[in-house]
Amino acid sequence: MIALAVVLFLNAAFNVLVWPRFHKRVATDPRARDADGKATTFLKVHAVLIAIALVLALVSVLVGIAALTGIL
């Protein structure tokens, strides 16, 4: 179970480190906003993908802790 927890913690760390930085790049991309300054589909889709990745990071941490404590 320790190996499982390590993989889950590494997954969570990767998601938390990479996706917020990617969001900064997407948010400043010219395709992110239209001429009126409204968010485009490009920005909305990427925001949803990033949110899902961060939720998966949280789930990974919780399952990793469960694996270490013997709940799994």
Secondary structure, 3 states (H helix, E strand, C coil): CHHHHHHHHHHHHHHHHHHHHHHHHHHCCHHHECCCCCECHHHHHHHHHHHHHHHHHHHHHHHHHHHHHCCC
